[in-house]
Amino acid sequence: MSLDDRKLAVLRAIVEDYVATQEPVGSKALVERHQLGVSPATVRNDMAVLEEEGFIRQPHTSAGRVPTDRGYRLFVDRLSRVKPLSPAERRAIERFLAGAVDLDDVVHRTVRLLAQLTRQVAVVQYPSLARSRVRHLELVPISTTRLMLVMIADTGRVEQRLVELPAPILADDVLDLRRLANEKLVGARLSETPPLVQALIDESPPDLRPAMTTLSTVLLETLVERHEERIALAGTANLTRGGLLDFHGSLRPILEALEEEVVLLKLIGEVEPSTLRVRIGDENEIDNLRAASVVSTGYGPGATIVGGMGVLGPTRMDYPGTIATVRAVARYVGELLAQN
């Protein structure tokens, strides 16, 4: 059955009121608070149809109604009006993020900002090394047989490694190693560097080849073989702000899921460029999050996605406000990465 405009207006009013008040919504309150243009009896009939169709439910006898996951999904897809951020909110985001001193600071500021603005749990993935490109390689002599390799990615991420050389090396040879490595690898995506590193060894002058072979082993470890992805989390205390019906009355499964980094990466790390994803209740693949909603998106400089970010909260979420905030913060972080 397709719902007519009036029943859709009633569903929208129920979602908005329940999100705002945390109380089940009755027909009398709907008529008083919203210009629906019909009597409480008509609204009751519409609510009966919405309940029959699975868009709202009665949490306990003689109470009002609350939206189901299906009701929230219809609201997000068809009924919610995107709530643009105010100029003051935009300025606050810009100012707060512009104060960041390095990549770690950008990530920590972003996750705190998301948690404060949405009043939900915020999750931000550090720029993924697998999606990054080499911006610069630096070799710093520590002694004649030891170098510090510093790899700077285009996302601002920095990796450092010690290189123990097989024999003493001259300062000029260190400069040659650095030049050859940068010429071959700068601009390359990290996941595509192994054949380039092998070519570095093959193309090296004979006198540099032993040092280059050792350096290449460390380069491969730095560029390719580090698979761990890092996650920042903030706002877990916001989970306790809700009503009795949030999270089916138990926070334990949610808190257990938030402790698993693999789970968090699955939540926010698989977003396609320029798309924003909303998963509501049972739409979540992770069992412990079937009582939660997740709003997530990818971020990065220009059209390049280097990581994901998002928020997690009860299904009784301010979807229009949360969607607008996640989208805006992701855009500002992308602009910041592009500038730097």
C-alpha positions as CSV (number, residue, x, y, z in Angstrom):
1,M,0.0,0.0,0.0
2,S,1.4,3.4,-0.9
3,L,0.9,6.0,1.9
4,D,-0.9,9.3,1.0
5,D,0.6,12.7,1.8
6,R,-1.4,13.1,5.0
7,K,-0.2,9.8,6.5
8,L,3.4,10.7,5.5
9,A,2.9,14.0,7.3
10,V,1.7,12.2,10.4
11,L,4.7,9.9,10.3
12,R,7.1,12.8,9.9
13,A,5.4,14.5,12.9
14,I,5.7,11.3,15.0
15,V,9.4,11.0,14.2
16,E,10.2,14.6,14.9
17,D,8.2,14.7,18.1
18,Y,9.7,11.4,19.4
19,V,13.3,12.5,18.6
20,A,12.7,15.8,20.4
21,T,10.8,14.5,23.5
22,Q,11.9,10.9,23.9
23,E,8.3,10.2,24.8
24,P,5.9,8.0,22.8
25,V,3.6,10.3,20.7
26,G,-0.2,10.3,20.9
27,S,-2.8,11.7,18.4
28,K,-3.9,14.5,20.7
29,A,-0.3,15.8,21.0
30,L,0.2,15.6,17.2
31,V,-2.9,17.7,16.5
32,E,-1.9,20.3,19.1
33,R,1.7,20.6,18.0
34,H,1.4,20.3,14.2
35,Q,-0.8,22.0,11.6
36,L,-2.2,18.7,10.2
37,G,-5.6,20.2,9.4
38,V,-7.6,17.2,10.6
39,S,-9.2,16.0,13.8
40,P,-7.6,13.7,16.4
41,A,-9.9,10.9,15.3
42,T,-8.6,11.1,11.7
43,V,-5.0,11.2,13.0
44,R,-5.8,8.1,15.1
45,N,-7.0,6.3,12.0
46,D,-3.9,7.3,10.1
47,M,-1.7,6.0,13.0
48,A,-3.6,2.7,12.9
49,V,-2.7,2.3,9.2
50,L,0.9,3.3,9.8
51,E,1.1,0.7,12.6
52,E,-0.5,-2.0,10.4
53,E,2.1,-1.2,7.7
54,G,5.0,-1.5,10.2
55,F,6.1,2.2,10.3
56,I,5.2,2.8,14.0
57,R,4.6,0.6,17.0
58,Q,3.1,0.8,20.5
59,P,5.9,0.3,23.1
60,H,3.4,-0.6,25.9
61,T,-0.3,-0.5,26.4
62,S,-2.2,2.9,26.6
63,A,0.9,4.8,25.5
64,G,1.5,6.7,22.3
65,R,3.4,5.3,19.3
66,V,7.1,5.3,18.4
67,P,8.7,4.9,14.9
68,T,10.1,1.5,13.9
69,D,13.3,1.1,11.9
70,R,11.1,0.9,8.8
71,G,9.5,4.2,9.8
72,Y,12.9,5.9,10.3
73,R,14.1,4.6,7.0
74,L,11.0,6.1,5.2
75,F,11.6,9.3,7.1
76,V,15.3,9.5,6.0
77,D,14.6,8.6,2.4
78,R,11.5,10.7,1.7
79,L,10.4,12.9,4.5
80,S,13.4,14.6,6.2
81,R,14.4,18.0,5.2
82,V,18.1,18.5,5.3
83,K,18.9,21.0,8.1
84,P,21.6,23.4,6.8
85,L,24.2,24.5,9.4
86,S,24.0,28.1,10.5
87,P,26.7,30.5,9.5
88,A,27.9,30.5,13.2
89,E,28.2,26.7,13.2
90,R,30.1,26.7,9.9
91,R,32.5,29.4,11.3
92,A,33.0,27.4,14.5
93,I,33.9,24.2,12.5
94,E,36.3,26.1,10.3
95,R,38.0,27.9,13.2
96,F,38.3,24.8,15.3
97,L,39.8,22.7,12.5
98,A,42.0,25.4,11.2
99,G,43.9,25.5,14.6
100,A,45.2,21.9,14.0
101,V,49.0,21.7,14.1
102,D,49.5,18.2,12.4
103,L,47.5,15.2,11.1
104,D,47.0,13.7,14.6
105,D,45.6,17.0,15.8
106,V,43.3,17.2,12.8
107,V,41.9,13.7,13.6
108,H,41.5,14.4,17.3
109,R,39.8,17.7,16.7
110,T,37.5,16.2,14.1
111,V,36.3,13.4,16.3
112,R,35.7,15.7,19.3
113,L,33.9,18.2,17.1
114,L,31.6,15.6,15.6
115,A,30.7,14.2,19.1
116,Q,30.0,17.7,20.4
117,L,27.9,18.9,17.4
118,T,25.8,15.7,17.0
119,R,25.8,14.7,20.7
120,Q,26.4,11.1,19.6
121,V,29.5,8.8,19.5
122,A,31.9,9.9,16.9
123,V,34.4,7.7,15.0
124,V,37.1,9.0,12.6
125,Q,39.6,6.7,10.7
126,Y,43.1,8.1,10.3
127,P,44.0,8.5,6.7
128,S,44.6,5.0,5.4
129,L,48.1,4.3,4.3
130,A,46.8,1.9,1.6
131,R,45.0,4.8,-0.1
132,S,47.8,7.3,0.3
133,R,50.6,8.4,-2.1
134,V,54.2,9.1,-1.3
135,R,54.9,12.8,-1.0
136,H,58.6,12.7,0.1
137,L,61.2,10.3,1.4
138,E,63.9,11.7,3.7
139,L,67.1,9.8,4.8
140,V,68.7,11.2,7.9
141,P,72.3,9.9,8.8
142,I,72.5,8.8,12.4
143,S,76.0,7.2,12.0
144,T,78.0,5.8,9.1
145,T,76.0,2.6,9.3
146,R,72.6,3.7,10.4
147,L,70.0,5.9,8.8
148,M,66.6,7.2,9.8
149,L,64.0,6.7,6.9
150,V,61.1,9.2,7.1
151,M,58.2,8.6,4.7
152,I,55.7,11.5,4.3
153,A,52.4,10.6,2.6
154,D,50.2,13.1,0.7
155,T,47.6,12.9,3.6
156,G,50.2,14.3,6.0
157,R,50.8,10.9,7.6
158,V,54.4,10.3,8.7
159,E,56.2,6.9,9.1
160,Q,59.7,6.5,10.5
161,R,62.1,3.6,10.4
162,L,65.7,2.8,11.3
163,V,67.9,1.4,8.5
164,E,70.9,-0.7,9.6
165,L,73.3,-0.7,6.7
166,P,75.7,-3.6,5.9
167,A,78.7,-1.3,5.7
168,P,79.7,2.3,6.4
169,I,78.4,4.8,3.9
170,L,79.6,8.3,2.8
171,A,77.3,11.4,3.2
172,D,77.3,11.8,-0.6
173,D,76.1,8.3,-1.1
174,V,73.2,8.9,1.3
175,L,72.2,11.9,-0.9
176,D,72.3,9.6,-3.9
177,L,70.1,7.0,-2.2
178,R,67.6,9.7,-1.2
179,R,67.5,11.2,-4.8
180,L,67.0,7.8,-6.5
181,A,64.3,6.7,-4.0
182,N,62.4,10.0,-4.4
183,E,62.7,10.0,-8.2
184,K,61.2,6.5,-8.3
185,L,58.5,6.6,-5.6
186,V,57.2,10.2,-5.2
187,G,53.6,10.4,-6.4
188,A,53.1,6.6,-6.4
189,R,50.2,5.1,-4.5
190,L,51.6,3.1,-1.5
191,S,49.8,-0.1,-2.6
192,E,51.5,0.1,-6.0
193,T,55.1,0.6,-4.8
194,P,56.5,-3.0,-4.6
195,P,57.6,-3.3,-8.3
196,L,59.1,0.2,-8.1
197,V,61.1,-0.7,-5.0
198,Q,62.4,-3.8,-6.8
199,A,63.4,-1.6,-9.8
200,L,65.3,0.7,-7.4
201,I,67.6,-2.3,-6.6
202,D,68.0,-3.4,-10.2
203,E,68.8,0.1,-11.5
204,S,71.2,1.1,-8.7
205,P,74.9,1.6,-9.4
206,P,76.9,-1.4,-8.3
207,D,78.7,0.5,-5.5
208,L,75.3,1.6,-4.0
209,R,73.4,-1.8,-4.5
210,P,74.2,-3.4,-1.0
211,A,72.9,-0.2,0.8
212,M,69.9,0.1,-1.6
213,T,69.0,-3.5,-1.1
214,T,68.8,-3.0,2.7
215,L,67.0,0.3,2.3
216,S,64.5,-1.3,0.0
217,T,63.6,-4.0,2.5
218,V,62.8,-1.3,5.1
219,L,60.9,0.7,2.4
220,L,58.7,-2.3,1.7
221,E,57.9,-2.7,5.4
222,T,57.1,1.0,5.6
223,L,55.1,1.4,2.4
224,V,53.3,-1.9,2.1
225,E,53.5,-4.3,4.9
226,R,51.9,-2.2,7.7
227,H,48.2,-3.0,7.5
228,E,47.0,-1.7,10.8
229,E,44.5,1.2,10.5
230,R,44.0,3.6,13.4
231,I,40.7,4.9,14.7
232,A,39.8,7.8,17.0
233,L,36.7,7.7,19.1
234,A,34.9,10.3,21.2
235,G,31.6,11.0,22.9
236,T,30.9,7.5,24.3
237,A,29.2,9.2,27.3
238,N,26.6,10.6,24.9
239,L,25.1,7.0,24.8
240,T,23.8,7.5,28.3
241,R,21.8,10.6,27.4
242,G,18.8,8.8,25.9
243,G,15.5,7.4,27.1
244,L,14.6,3.9,28.3
245,L,13.6,2.7,24.8
246,D,17.0,3.6,23.3
247,F,19.2,0.6,22.5
248,H,16.5,-1.9,23.5
249,G,17.2,-0.9,27.1
250,S,20.9,-2.1,27.2
251,L,24.1,-0.3,26.4
252,R,26.3,-3.3,26.9
253,P,26.2,-4.7,23.3
254,I,26.9,-1.2,21.9
255,L,29.9,-0.7,24.3
256,E,31.3,-4.1,23.4
257,A,31.1,-3.3,19.7
258,L,32.8,0.1,20.2
259,E,35.8,-1.7,21.8
260,E,36.5,-3.7,18.6
261,E,38.6,-1.7,16.1
262,V,37.7,-4.1,13.3
263,V,34.0,-3.3,13.9
264,L,34.6,0.4,13.9
265,L,36.5,0.2,10.6
266,K,33.7,-1.9,9.1
267,L,31.2,0.8,10.2
268,I,33.0,3.8,8.7
269,G,35.8,2.6,6.5
270,E,34.0,1.3,3.5
271,V,32.3,4.4,2.2
272,E,32.4,5.2,-1.5
273,P,33.5,8.7,-2.6
274,S,31.0,11.5,-2.1
275,T,28.3,9.2,-0.7
276,L,26.8,9.5,2.8
277,R,25.4,6.3,4.2
278,V,22.7,5.9,6.9
279,R,22.3,2.5,8.5
280,I,19.3,2.2,10.8
281,G,18.8,-0.6,13.4
282,D,18.5,-4.0,11.7
283,E,20.2,-2.7,8.6
284,N,23.5,-2.9,10.5
285,E,25.4,-6.1,9.7
286,I,26.9,-6.2,13.2
287,D,24.6,-7.9,15.7
288,N,25.5,-5.8,18.6
289,L,24.6,-2.6,16.7
290,R,21.1,-3.7,15.6
291,A,19.6,-1.2,18.1
292,A,21.7,1.7,16.8
293,S,21.9,4.0,13.8
294,V,25.2,4.9,12.0
295,V,25.7,7.9,9.7
296,S,29.0,7.8,7.9
297,T,30.9,9.2,4.9
298,G,34.4,9.2,3.4
299,Y,36.7,12.2,3.5
300,G,39.8,13.3,1.7
301,P,41.4,15.9,-0.5
302,G,39.4,16.6,-3.6
303,A,37.8,13.5,-5.0
304,T,40.3,11.2,-3.2
305,I,38.9,9.3,-0.3
306,V,41.6,8.5,2.4
307,G,39.4,7.5,5.3
308,G,36.0,7.4,6.8
309,M,34.2,9.2,9.6
310,G,30.8,9.0,11.1
311,V,28.6,9.0,14.2
312,L,26.7,6.3,16.1
313,G,23.6,6.8,18.2
314,P,20.1,5.5,19.0
315,T,17.7,5.0,16.1
316,R,15.9,7.9,17.7
317,M,18.4,10.3,16.1
318,D,18.1,13.8,14.7
319,Y,18.8,12.5,11.2
320,P,18.6,15.8,9.2
321,G,20.9,17.6,11.7
322,T,23.3,14.6,12.0
323,I,23.5,14.1,8.2
324,A,24.2,17.9,7.6
325,T,26.9,17.9,10.3
326,V,28.8,14.8,9.2
327,R,28.7,16.0,5.6
328,A,30.0,19.5,6.5
329,V,32.8,18.3,8.8
330,A,34.0,15.8,6.2
331,R,34.1,18.6,3.6
332,Y,36.1,20.9,5.8
333,V,38.6,18.1,6.7
334,G,39.0,17.3,3.0
335,E,39.7,21.0,2.2
336,L,42.2,21.1,5.1
337,L,44.1,18.1,3.7
338,A,44.0,19.5,0.2
339,Q,45.6,22.8,1.4
340,N,48.4,21.1,3.4
